Every structure is written in structure tokens, then in C-alpha cells.
Amino acid sequence: MNRPNLDRHIQGWRGPLMAALLALIAGLPGLLLLPPLDRDESRYAQATAQMLETGDFVDIRFQDDPRWKKPVGIYWLQAATVAATSSVEDRIIAPYRIPSLLAAMIAAAACAWAGAALFGTRAGFLAGAILGTCFLLSTEAGIAKTDAALCAAVTVAMAALARLYMAARAGEPGRRPHKALFWAALGASVLIKGPIGLLVVVLAVITLSAWDRKWRWLGGLGWGWGLPLMALIVGPWAIAVTIATDGGFWREAIMGDLAPKVAGGHESHGAPPGYYILAAPLLLFPATLMLPAALSTAWSRRAEPAVRFLICWLVPAWLMFELTPTKLIHYTLPTFGALALLAAAALTRPIGTVSRRVGALLGLFAAGLICLIVLYGLTEFGRSTAQTWAAVTMLTAVGAALIGGFLLLNRAAVTGLLIALAFGVVSHAALAGTIRQLRPLAVSVQLEKTLREARLHPDQGRTPGPVAITRFHEPSFVFLTGTRTQLTDAAGAARALAEGRPAIVEAADAEAFRQAAAGLGVTGRSVGVVRGHNYSTGDDVALTVYAPPGAAR
């Protein structure tokens, strides 16, 4: 698409809308194709399901255990979409993922809106397209947890702040709707993931003001009514959860979740500083080819207020995440809006030779990593049905890098980027299809299918009470089979059979189960064996499904 045609299609509100549509296209395959994932996604989904089942939208629980780690925002959003589009009894994961997909669309649109004010309409659209189609955000768009929603809240807040900052630099008063958007987005970020979004924004504001040696512009943010607006968003739930849990939520959220992550590698998720820098080329793909130009622009144009704003958004928060001992691959997502905007800013001027060459090489490096990951999955867990999906994933990833890099090297950067984004979206969709076909990883889905084929699933009403399962105590199985699912040991599985309930026994518990069943004088009928790989623990599993005595064949 030549530049006049591109400009005509992205004028005004069309640019953010087009960016949001690209985010929708990029994120939708994951939402539709991926099975319920362990462990965080299924924990969120199951806790939301229990809210709908019990009508208690304050006290967050997974089965009987309190889940007092994150605020309630994402659970409320998921509950709303499930109530509007499905039923809690259906146990379908897609409706729980809708808030994440909508959040990715909002993040892309907000990035485009900010870019239009900072660098012009074309750059704004390209920034939104880069953010909306990058592998990190488009992956989170199809997973029912907090990270895409946090990215949306932070990106909206920073987009509004960017417009207020640029207005102050121009000696103009900030617009009230921008102020309201800033404070509302901050409140939403706190309700979604506690202080993380607030830290990103506060670090940016402090760094920017110190760099400019100007603090007076902060007085125009509308503190007098903005802070009360933020308190109005967060306060009612904060009061309610304090009363409902007798303060237990705050003790667990701070001392049981946040503090261990700051103190060390919580839950074996530790990594040294530099981890996120090494991962960035893969996570930003297919726009990886623009990464060197984005960093070069940040350095060479740091005197420009717009670029300075983005540096202060990106660098302090990135350092915070790098220096925190606990590291998960998605933690830096709230800074990706700044990266996308810097990449788009680079496209407003000719890109230097070094940035073009290194960008082309980085794109190939990221595509190579994708190919290696796919080949590993195919070799270890793949079946013939996964080969086609895997081939499309790898070919389109390499195509994005080769064609995009070639055009970048030949000074057609915008065209190269757009083609890379198109190929990258197809590659990401095919990757979701590939993962869906790695059936040994979908143990819970196979177990549920076996239960249904044997007419033992709890919602079929042919056996009393919940399924009992040993050793494989993954949240995805609880989500698929219901809140009352019994996570137990060999003796508990034998008692379930004696009570007329189905039992699932892992191979390591087989002998203990036989002895316990013999002691109770009960025998079960094996209706299937599910073999697979529990990626949460790294263990291969073999689970036998037993029908209770007297169960219909």
C-alpha cells in the first residue's frame, strides 16, 4: 500500500480503529483454538466461575482455597462476558478470554491515538499495528488472565498523559477528557493488578520531570478531582474485600505474593538481569526488524519532548522488571507501547544503515527461534495433524523476516513492516493451531473427553458427586469438570469408587489404589487410559479412568 492510500484509510478515528482490528485478528485464533491452560489461566477462569455459581463477587476463591493474590478487576470482567455470551455450566474457556482480547484492542487503539499526537497519523497507526500484532500481546489476548488488561490500562493512561504533557510543553491547558481518562485508567490498572501499573506511570512521571527539570506541568493533571475518581473506582471493592476477608486479602496479596517476588525468584521463576532484553526480539516479532531503529531513535532524538516522554515510559519500568528477581516473560508488556511508538517514530525519518542491517538480522534471529520452538514441540509432542500447522507457522515466520528485512534494507521500511506484520499475524494464528494439535500436552481435555464418552462426566448426571483424581491436580481439570472436583490421593480415589463416583488414578498411585480399593471391597472398571505430558511439572503422566461399580456401560 502506498503512502497516500495508507494515509487516506487511517485519518482521524480510523487509525486507532484499524489498529484495534489488527489486534482482534491477531488475538482471535489463540482465543478460539487453545485449550484451557495451566496454571494461571485456569485458576482465573475457575475462580470467576465460582463467583457466578455462588453470587459472591468479592471473596475470590479456587475451590475452597482463598485466592487472595490479585485484585478483582479481571474476575469481574470475565464474569460479565461469560454471563453475556455463555453459561457458567458450559465450562467453555473462550468467553473467559474475551476481556483479554478486548483489552489488546484497546491497547493498540490507545497506542495509535498517542502516536497520532506525538508523531502524526501515519506513525500513530503503525505504532498501534506494531503493538497489536506483536507476539507477546497477541498471545496474552487469547489467555484469560490479567496481563492484556493491565497493558490496556497502562497504555491508555500513558496515551492520555502524553497528550497532557505535549499540551503543557506547548503552553496550552490540558483537556479535561484527557485528564479523566488518565485517572480512570490508573484506577482500572490498580483494580486489575494492584500497584504494577501505577509504578510504571509514577516512574515515568518522576523521570520525565527530573529530566526536564520542570515539575509545574504536573499541577495541571487535575489532582483535586482525579484522585477521588481513582479512589471511587478502587475504594468500594477495597473496603468490601477488607471486611469480607477480615484483612486477609491484603496480608496474602502483599506478604504472600508481592513480597516474595521482590525478595527472590518466586515459584522457581527467577532469572538474572538482561532476561527481558534477550527475549525482546522474539516477543516483539514480527516488528523485530524495527527494534534497532527504535533504540537508535530513542538515543539520537532524545532531546525531542515526544521521544523523551517515551524513553521515560520505557527505561525506568524496564529496569524495574529486570532488577526484580522474579521474572515471567509477560511482565514487561506494559512498556511495549513505548517500544512500538519509538519504532513508529523511527519510520518518520530515513533509517540508518546499521539499524537496517541489524534489524534485518534480528528479524531472522527471531524467526529462527520460532522455528526451533515449533520443531521442538512437533518432535516431542506432535502428531501428523500438527505438521501442516507447524509448516505454515515456520514458513510465514521466515517470510515475515525475509521479505520485511529485504524491503527494510532497500529503504522501503514502511512497506516492509506492513508485509512483516501480515505474515506475522498468519504465523501466530498457525502457531495457535500447532499448539492445539500437540495433544499430549492437553491432558485435561483428553480426560474430560474420556469421561464424556464413558458417560461419567458430572454434568451428564449419570453418577453421583464429583470426579476424584490423584496426583494430576491441575486447575484446567477442575475448570473442565466442575468446582466440586476432588483432588485426592489413592485412598480418596478408592473411597470415591465405593461411593459410586468415577475415579482417575495416576500410574504412580496404581498399586496404592488397588490396595485401598481391595480394603474397601470395591472394584472399578477401567474405561480408558490417558497418557501425556504435564508441562506445569515437566512430568509424563498416565491416568486410568475408572467407572464405579454398577455404572452404565
C-alpha positions in Angstrom: 0.0 0.0 0.0 1.5 3.3 -1.0 1.6 6.2 1.5 -1.2 8.3 0.1 -3.6 5.3 0.2 -2.5 4.4 3.7 -3.0 7.9 4.9 -6.5 8.1 3.5 -7.6 5.0 5.3 -6.2 6.0 8.8 -7.3 9.6 9.2 -8.9 10.6 12.4 -10.6 7.8 14.4 -9.9 5.3 11.6 -6.2 4.9 12.6 -7.0 3.6 16.2 -9.9 1.6 14.8 -7.7 -0.1 12.2 -5.0 -0.8 14.9 -7.7 -2.4 17.1 -9.0 -4.5 14.2 -5.5 -5.8 13.6 -5.2 -6.7 17.3 -8.5 -8.5 17.0 -7.3 -10.5 14.0 -4.0 -11.4 15.7 -5.5 -12.4 19.1 -8.7 -14.2 18.0 -7.0 -17.6 16.8 -5.5 -18.1 20.3 -8.8 -17.3 22.0 -10.6 -19.9 19.8 -8.0 -22.6 19.4 -6.1 -23.0 22.6 -7.4 -25.4 25.3 -7.6 -24.2 28.9 -4.0 -23.5 30.0 -2.3 -24.4 33.3 -1.9 -23.0 35.7 -2.7 -19.3 35.9 -5.4 -19.1 33.2 -7.4 -21.9 34.6 -7.1 -20.6 38.1 -8.5 -17.3 37.0 -11.3 -18.9 35.0 -12.3 -21.3 37.8 -12.4 -18.5 40.4 -14.6 -16.5 38.0 -16.8 -19.5 37.5 -17.2 -19.8 41.3 -18.2 -16.2 41.5 -21.0 -16.8 39.1 -22.0 -20.0 40.9 -22.1 -18.5 44.4 -23.0 -14.9 43.6 -20.1 -13.8 45.8 -18.2 -11.2 43.7 -15.9 -10.0 46.5 -14.2 -13.0 48.1 -12.0 -14.7 45.4 -11.7 -18.5 45.8 -10.4 -21.5 43.9 -12.5 -24.4 45.2 -12.3 -24.0 49.0 -9.0 -22.1 49.0 -8.8 -18.3 49.1 -7.2 -16.8 46.0 -6.1 -13.5 47.5 -3.2 -12.6 45.2 -4.6 -10.1 42.7 -7.5 -7.6 42.8 -10.9 -8.4 41.5 -10.9 -6.4 38.2 -10.2 -9.3 35.8 -12.7 -11.6 37.5 -15.5 -9.1 37.2 -14.7 -8.5 33.5 -14.7 -12.3 32.9 -17.9 -12.8 34.8 -19.6 -10.1 32.7 -18.5 -11.6 29.4 -19.4 -15.2 30.5 -22.8 -14.0 31.7 -23.4 -12.1 28.4 -22.2 -14.8 26.0 -22.3 -18.2 27.6 -23.2 -20.0 30.8 -21.0 -21.0 33.7 -22.3 -24.6 33.4 -20.9 -24.8 29.8 -17.2 -24.7 31.1 -16.1 -23.2 27.7 -12.9 -21.2 28.1 -13.4 -18.8 25.2 -15.9 -16.4 27.0 -13.4 -16.0 29.8 -10.8 -14.8 27.3 -12.9 -12.1 25.7 -11.8 -9.4 28.2 -8.2 -10.1 27.3 -8.9 -9.8 23.5 -10.9 -6.6 24.0 -8.0 -5.2 26.2 -5.5 -5.9 23.4 -7.7 -4.0 21.0 -7.9 -1.1 23.4 -4.1 -1.1 24.0 -3.5 -1.0 20.2 -6.0 1.8 19.7 -4.6 3.8 22.6 -1.1 3.4 21.2 -2.3 4.7 17.8 -4.1 7.6 19.5 -1.0 8.6 21.4 1.2 8.2 18.3 -1.0 10.5 16.3 -0.5 13.3 18.8 3.3 12.7 19.1 4.4 11.9 15.5 1.4 12.2 13.2 -1.4 10.0 11.9 0.7 7.5 9.9 3.2 6.9 12.7 0.3 6.5 15.2 -1.4 3.8 13.1 1.9 2.0 12.6 2.6 2.1 16.4 -0.8 0.7 17.2 -0.3 -2.0 14.5 3.1 -3.0 15.9 1.7 -3.3 19.4 -1.5 -5.1 18.4 0.3 -7.7 16.3 3.4 -8.4 18.4 3.6 -12.0 19.6 3.5 -11.0 23.3 0.3 -9.0 23.3 -1.5 -11.2 20.7 -0.7 -14.2 22.8 -1.9 -12.6 26.0 -5.0 -11.5 24.1 -6.1 -15.2 23.9 -5.4 -16.1 27.6 -7.8 -15.4 30.4 -5.6 -13.6 32.9 -4.6 -10.0 33.8 -1.7 -9.1 31.5 -3.5 -7.9 28.4 -5.9 -5.9 30.6 -3.0 -4.3 32.5 -1.3 -3.4 29.2 -4.5 -1.7 28.1 -4.9 0.3 31.3 -1.3 1.4 31.3 -1.3 2.2 27.6 -4.5 4.3 27.9 -3.1 6.1 30.9 0.2 6.9 29.2 -1.5 7.9 26.0 -3.6 10.4 27.9 -0.6 11.6 29.9 1.3 12.1 26.6 -1.3 14.4 25.3 -1.4 16.3 28.6 2.4 16.6 28.6 2.6 17.8 25.0 -0.1 20.4 25.7 1.9 21.6 28.7 5.0 21.9 26.5 3.1 23.9 24.1 1.8 26.2 26.8 -1.8 25.0 26.4 -4.1 23.7 29.1 -4.8 20.0 29.2 -8.2 18.9 28.1 -10.5 17.6 30.9 -11.4 14.4 29.0 -7.8 13.5 28.8 -7.3 14.1 32.5 -10.4 11.9 33.3 -9.1 9.2 31.0 -5.7 9.3 32.7 -7.1 8.9 36.2 -9.8 6.3 35.2 -7.1 4.2 33.5 -4.9 4.4 36.6 -7.8 3.3 38.8 -8.5 0.4 36.4 -4.9 -0.7 36.5 -5.0 -0.9 40.3 -8.2 -2.9 40.2 -6.6 -5.3 37.7 -3.1 -5.9 39.1 -2.5 -3.8 42.1 0.4 -1.4 42.1 2.2 -2.6 39.0 0.6 -0.2 36.5 0.8 2.7 39.0 4.5 2.0 39.4 5.1 2.2 35.6 3.3 5.5 35.4 4.8 7.1 38.5 8.4 6.1 37.4 7.7 7.7 34.1 6.4 10.9 35.6 9.3 11.3 38.0 12.0 10.5 35.5 10.4 12.8 32.9 10.0 15.7 35.3 13.5 15.3 36.6 15.0 15.2 33.1 13.1 18.3 32.0 13.8 19.9 35.4 10.1 21.0 35.3 7.5 19.8 37.7 4.9 22.5 37.3 3.1 20.7 34.5 2.1 18.0 37.0 -0.2 20.6 38.6 -2.4 20.5 35.5 -3.3 16.8 35.8 -6.5 17.5 37.8 -5.4 16.1 41.1 -8.3 17.7 43.0 -10.9 15.5 41.3 -8.6 12.9 39.6 -7.5 11.2 42.9 -11.2 11.0 44.1 -12.1 9.5 40.8 -9.4 6.9 41.1 -10.5 6.2 44.7 -14.1 5.8 43.6 -13.0 3.1 41.2 -10.9 1.2 43.6 -12.3 2.1 47.0 -15.7 0.2 47.2 -14.1 -3.1 46.4 -11.1 -2.5 48.7 -13.5 -1.8 51.6 -15.7 -4.8 50.7 -12.8 -7.3 50.5 -11.2 -6.0 53.7 -14.5 -6.7 55.5 -15.2 -10.0 53.8 -11.7 -11.4 54.4 -11.1 -9.7 57.8 -8.0 -8.1 56.2 -6.7 -11.5 55.0 -6.7 -10.4 51.3 -4.1 -7.7 52.0 -1.8 -9.9 54.0 -1.8 -12.6 51.4 -1.5 -10.2 48.4 1.4 -8.3 49.9 3.2 -10.8 52.1 2.3 -14.0 50.2 2.5 -12.8 46.6 4.2 -9.4 46.1 6.9 -9.5 48.7 8.3 -13.0 47.7 8.6 -11.8 44.0 10.6 -8.8 45.1 12.8 -10.8 47.5 13.7 -13.7 45.2 12.7 -15.9 42.4 9.2 -16.7 43.5 7.8 -20.2 42.5 11.1 -21.0 40.6 10.6 -18.1 38.2 14.0 -16.4 38.9 16.3 -15.1 36.2 19.2 -12.7 36.1 19.0 -9.1 34.8 19.1 -9.0 31.0 16.5 -11.7 30.6 13.9 -9.4 29.1 16.4 -7.8 26.7 17.3 -11.2 25.3 13.6 -12.1 25.0 12.6 -8.8 23.3 13.3 -9.8 19.7 11.0 -12.8 20.0 8.3 -11.0 21.9 8.1 -8.0 19.6 8.0 -10.2 16.4 7.0 -9.6 13.6 8.1 -6.0 14.2 11.5 -7.1 15.4 13.2 -5.7 12.4 12.4 -2.2 13.7 13.9 -2.8 17.2 17.4 -1.3 16.4 15.8 1.7 14.7 13.6 2.3 17.7 16.6 2.2 20.1 18.6 4.4 17.8 15.8 6.9 17.6 15.5 7.0 21.4 19.2 8.0 21.6 19.6 10.3 18.7 16.3 12.2 19.2 16.2 12.2 23.0 16.1 16.0 23.0 12.6 15.9 21.4 9.8 16.1 24.0 7.8 13.3 22.4 10.8 10.9 22.3 11.9 11.9 25.8 8.4 11.0 27.0 8.7 7.5 25.5 12.1 6.9 26.9 10.8 7.8 30.4 7.9 5.4 29.9 10.2 2.6 28.7 13.5 2.7 30.5 12.7 3.1 34.3 9.9 0.4 34.1 12.1 -1.9 32.1 14.9 -1.6 34.7 12.4 -2.2 37.5 11.3 -5.5 35.8 14.9 -6.5 35.1 16.0 -5.9 38.6 13.1 -7.8 40.2 14.3 -11.3 40.9 11.1 -13.0 39.9 10.7 -12.9 36.1 7.9 -14.1 33.8 8.0 -13.5 30.1 5.0 -11.2 30.1 6.0 -8.8 32.9 7.4 -6.1 30.5 4.2 -5.9 28.4 3.1 -2.5 29.9 6.2 -1.0 28.3 5.6 -2.4 24.8 3.5 0.7 23.9 6.6 2.8 24.3 8.7 0.4 22.2 6.0 0.4 19.4 5.9 4.2 19.4 9.6 4.5 19.2 9.6 2.1 16.3 6.9 4.2 14.6 8.8 7.4 15.3 11.9 5.9 13.5 9.8 5.5 10.4 9.2 9.2 10.2 12.8 9.7 9.0 15.3 7.7 6.9 16.6 4.8 8.9 20.4 4.5 9.2 22.4 1.7 7.5 23.4 0.0 10.8 19.9 -0.1 12.1 18.6 -1.5 8.8 21.2 -4.3 8.7 20.9 -5.2 12.4 17.1 -5.1 12.2 17.1 -7.5 9.3 19.4 -9.9 11.1 17.3 -9.6 14.3 14.2 -10.4 12.4 15.8 -13.6 11.0 17.0 -14.5 14.5 13.5 -14.2 16.0 12.1 -16.2 13.1 14.7 -18.9 13.7 13.8 -19.0 17.4 10.1 -19.5 16.4 11.1 -22.3 14.0 13.2 -24.0 16.7 10.4 -23.8 19.3 7.9 -25.3 16.8 10.3 -28.0 15.8 10.9 -29.0 19.4 7.1 -29.1 20.1 6.5 -31.1 17.0 9.3 -33.6 17.7 8.4 -34.1 21.4 4.6 -33.9 21.4 3.4 -33.6 17.8 1.2 -35.9 15.7 0.7 -35.9 11.9 -2.2 -33.4 12.3 0.2 -30.8 13.7 2.7 -30.9 10.8 0.6 -28.7 8.5 0.1 -26.1 11.1 3.7 -26.2 12.1 4.8 -25.8 8.5 2.6 -22.7 8.0 3.9 -21.3 11.3 7.6 -21.6 10.2 7.2 -20.6 6.6 5.2 -17.4 7.4 7.6 -16.5 10.3 10.6 -16.8 7.9 8.6 -15.0 5.2 8.0 -12.1 7.6 11.7 -11.8 8.4 13.0 -12.3 4.9 10.6 -10.1 3.0 10.4 -7.4 5.7 14.1 -7.4 6.1 14.8 -7.3 2.4 12.5 -4.3 2.0 14.0 -2.6 5.0 17.5 -3.0 3.6 16.2 -1.5 0.3 14.8 1.6 2.1 11.2 0.6 1.9 10.8 0.3 5.6 7.0 1.1 5.9 6.1 -1.4 3.2 8.5 -4.0 4.7 6.9 -3.5 8.1 3.4 -3.9 6.9 4.2 -7.1 5.0 6.1 -8.4 8.0 3.0 -7.7 10.2 0.7 -9.5 7.8 2.9 -12.6 7.6 3.4 -12.5 11.4 -0.3 -12.5 12.1 -0.7 -15.6 10.0 2.3 -17.2 11.7 0.8 -16.5 15.1 -2.5 -18.0 14.1 -0.8 -21.1 12.8 1.2 -21.3 16.0 -2.0 -21.5 18.0 -3.2 -24.2 15.7 0.0 -26.1 16.2 -0.3 -25.9 19.9 -3.8 -27.2 19.7 -2.6 -30.3 17.9 0.1 -31.1 20.5 -2.4 -33.5 22.1 -0.1 -35.0 24.8 0.0 -31.5 26.4 -3.8 -31.3 26.6 -4.2 -33.9 29.4 -7.2 -32.3 31.0 -9.0 -32.1 27.6 -8.3 -35.8 26.9 -9.5 -36.7 30.4 -12.8 -34.8 30.0 -13.3 -36.4 26.6 -12.8 -39.9 28.1 -15.3 -39.1 30.9 -17.9 -37.9 28.5 -17.5 -40.9 26.1 -18.0 -43.2 29.2 -20.9 -41.0 30.3 -19.2 -40.3 33.6 -18.9 -36.5 33.4 -20.6 -34.9 36.4 -22.8 -32.7 34.2 -24.2 -35.8 32.5 -26.0 -36.7 35.7 -25.4 -40.5 35.5 -23.2 -40.8 38.6 -23.4 -39.0 41.9 -21.0 -36.4 43.1 -17.7 -35.2 41.7 -14.8 -37.0 39.9 -11.9 -37.9 42.2 -8.4 -37.7 40.7 -4.9 -38.4 42.1 -1.7 -36.6 41.6 -2.7 -34.7 38.4 -4.1 -31.8 40.4 -4.1 -29.2 37.6 -6.6 -26.2 37.6 -7.6 -26.9 34.0 -9.1 -30.2 35.0 -11.0 -28.6 37.8 -12.3 -25.9 35.4 -13.5 -28.5 32.9 -15.1 -30.9 35.4 -16.5 -28.5 37.9 -15.8 -26.8 41.2 -16.5 -29.9 43.3 -13.8 -32.0 41.6 -12.0 -33.9 44.3 -8.2 -33.6 44.2 -7.1 -36.5 46.3 -4.8 -39.5 46.8 -5.1 -43.2 46.2 -7.2 -43.8 49.3 -9.5 -41.0 48.3 -9.9 -42.3 44.8 -10.9 -45.8 46.3 -13.5 -44.1 48.5 -14.9 -42.3 45.5 -15.5 -45.6 43.8 -17.1 -47.0 46.9 -19.5 -44.0 46.9 -20.4 -44.7 43.3 -18.3 -41.9 41.8 -15.7 -42.1 39.0 -12.0 -42.0 39.9 -8.9 -41.2 37.9 -5.7 -42.7 39.1 -2.2 -41.8 38.0 0.2 -44.7 37.3 2.4 -43.8 40.3 -0.6 -44.4 42.6 -1.9 -47.6 40.9 -0.7 -50.1 43.5 -1.8 -48.0 46.5 -5.1 -47.5 44.8 -5.6 -51.3 44.3 -4.8 -52.0 47.9 -7.1 -49.3 49.2 -9.9 -50.5 46.9 -9.4 -54.1 48.0 -9.6 -53.0 51.6 -13.0 -51.4 50.9 -14.2 -54.4 48.9 -14.8 -52.3 45.7 -13.6 -52.8 42.2 -13.8 -50.3 39.4 -14.0 -50.8 35.6 -11.3 -49.1 33.5 -12.8 -47.1 30.7 -9.7 -45.5 29.3 -6.1 -44.5 29.9 -4.8 -41.0 29.1 -1.1 -40.6 28.5 0.5 -37.2 28.1 2.9 -34.6 29.5 2.2 -32.3 32.4 4.0 -29.1 31.3 3.4 -27.5 34.6 5.6 -30.0 36.4 7.6 -31.4 33.5 6.4 -35.0 34.1 4.9 -37.6 31.8 1.6 -38.9 33.2 -0.5 -42.0 32.6 -4.0 -41.7 34.1 -6.5 -44.5 34.2 -10.2 -43.6 34.3 -12.4 -45.9 36.4 -16.1 -46.2 36.3 -17.7 -47.1 39.7 -19.4 -50.5 40.2 -22.9 -50.5 38.6 -22.2 -47.6 36.2 -24.0 -47.9 32.9 -21.8 -49.1 30.0 
